[in-house]
Amino acid sequence: MVDPGELFGEGWCLTVAPGTVAGVLERMGVTGASAVPGGLDAATERLVEGGKEGVLLLGHEVGAGWVMVVELEGTTGWVGADPSVLTELSVGGATVVSVCEDPDGLMVHIARDGTVLGWLDAFTGRRFGDAVGDIAQELTVVGFPEGEGGPLTSPAWDLGGAGRALLAVRALTGAEVTEEDFEGLWTGGVSHL
């Protein structure tokens, strides 16, 4: 299983949403998305250089009808974890999941049908949010605790934090993020959200 932490180090966010790459990027604040030569290398260079306006978002299809958006610039907050973005991406019955890692932890943010349900701590399996109970069964079936503070079971127990986060993505959306999804041509642009 792919580990985004190994690819990017500490500080990244992956958003998985239904739609087209251009459509998802547009709802995340990118105007005029286009091919980004160098893809992830360009995002890393931008991060190292610092001081540029907005956030570079890179999109890639991860299965029929699903898009993964990668962002590495979280100094002002993750676009993919913004409640208004999650709400917009999930309108019309869709499920959207954003996995964000920073020094404070590894969180899985979940929205469905225009409502942010809550978030999941990928290390402990604890769930937070008033409506997170709506997706409890989908997470429990893959090994996340049923209630507050319960134990992880297999397959979640057998994985590290990033693996658990991507397991939650698959359980909630059906989209599986693989190592191959981080290769090839990326489409993207700068978001000012």
Residue pairs with C-beta under 8 A, 6 or more apart in sequence:
1 159
1 163
1 166
2 162
2 166
2 177
2 178
2 179
2 181
2 182
3 160
3 162
3 163
4 12
4 14
4 99
4 101
4 162
4 166
5 12
5 101
5 161
5 162
6 162
7 40
7 182
8 40
8 44
8 72
10 101
10 102
10 103
11 72
11 74
11 101
11 102
11 103
12 70
12 71
12 72
12 74
12 100
12 101
13 70
13 71
13 72
13 74
13 78
13 79
13 80
13 81
13 98
13 99
13 100
13 101
14 68
14 69
14 70
14 80
14 98
14 99
14 100
14 169
14 177
15 24
15 28
15 68
15 69
15 71
15 79
15 80
15 85
15 89
15 96
15 97
15 98
15 99
16 62
16 66
16 67
16 68
16 69
16 96
16 97
16 98
16 169
16 173
16 175
16 177
17 24
17 27
17 66
17 67
17 69
17 89
17 90
17 94
17 96
18 65
18 66
18 67
18 94
18 95
18 96
18 173
19 27
19 65
19 67
19 89
19 94
20 67
21 33
21 59
21 60
21 61
21 67
21 187
22 33
22 59
22 187
24 59
24 67
24 69
24 89
25 33
25 57
25 59
25 69
25 187
25 188
25 189
25 191
26 33
27 85
27 88
27 89
28 57
28 69
28 79
28 80
28 85
28 89
28 191
28 193
29 57
29 79
29 85
29 191
29 192
29 193
30 57
30 188
30 189
30 190
30 191
31 189
32 189
33 59
33 187
33 188
33 189
34 187
34 188
34 189
35 185
35 186
35 187
36 42
36 43
36 56
36 58
36 186
36 187
36 188
36 189
38 45
39 58
39 184
39 185
39 186
39 188
40 58
40 70
40 182
40 186
42 56
43 56
43 58
43 70
43 71
43 72
43 73
44 72
46 52
46 56
46 72
46 73
47 72
47 73
52 190
53 190
53 192
54 190
54 191
54 192
55 71
55 73
55 76
55 79
55 190
55 191
55 193
56 71
56 72
56 73
56 188
56 189
56 190
56 191
57 69
57 70
57 71
57 79
57 188
57 189
57 190
57 191
58 69
58 70
58 71
58 186
58 187
58 188
59 67
59 68
59 69
59 70
59 186
59 187
59 188
60 67
60 68
60 70
60 181
60 182
60 184
60 186
60 187
61 67
61 68
62 68
62 175
62 176
62 177
62 178
62 181
63 174
63 175
63 176
66 173
66 174
66 175
68 175
68 177
68 181
69 80
70 182
70 186
71 78
71 79
71 80
74 100
74 102
78 98
78 100
78 102
79 85
79 191
79 193
80 86
80 98
80 100
80 109
81 98
81 100
81 107
81 109
82 193
83 111
83 116
84 193
85 193
86 96
86 98
86 109
86 110
86 111
86 116
87 111
87 114
87 115
87 116
89 96
89 111
90 96
90 111
90 112
90 113
90 114
90 115
91 113
91 114
92 113
92 114
93 112
93 113
94 112
94 113
95 110
95 111
95 112
95 113
95 172
95 173
96 110
96 111
96 112
96 173
97 108
97 109
97 110
97 111
97 168
97 169
97 172
97 173
98 108
98 109
99 106
99 107
99 108
99 109
99 122
99 162
99 165
99 166
99 168
99 169
100 106
100 107
100 109
101 107
101 161
101 162
101 165
105 121
105 122
105 123
106 121
106 122
106 123
106 161
106 162
106 165
107 119
107 120
107 121
107 122
108 119
108 120
108 121
108 122
108 165
108 168
108 169
109 116
109 119
110 116
110 117
110 118
110 119
110 120
110 129
110 132
110 135
110 172
111 117
112 134
112 135
115 131
116 129
116 131
117 129
117 131
117 132
117 134
117 135
118 127
118 128
118 129
118 130
118 131
118 132
119 127
119 128
119 129
119 132
120 126
120 127
120 128
120 132
120 139
120 144
120 168
121 127
121 128
122 161
122 162
122 164
122 165
122 168
123 161
123 164
125 143
125 144
125 145
125 150
125 152
125 156
125 164
126 145
126 148
126 149
127 133
127 136
127 139
127 144
127 148
135 172
136 146
138 171
138 172
139 168
139 171
139 172
140 146
141 171
142 155
142 156
142 167
142 168
142 170
142 171
143 152
143 153
143 154
143 155
143 156
143 157
143 167
144 152
144 156
144 164
144 168
145 151
145 152
151 157
152 164
155 167
156 164
156 167
159 167
166 176
166 177
169 175
169 176
169 177
170 176
170 177
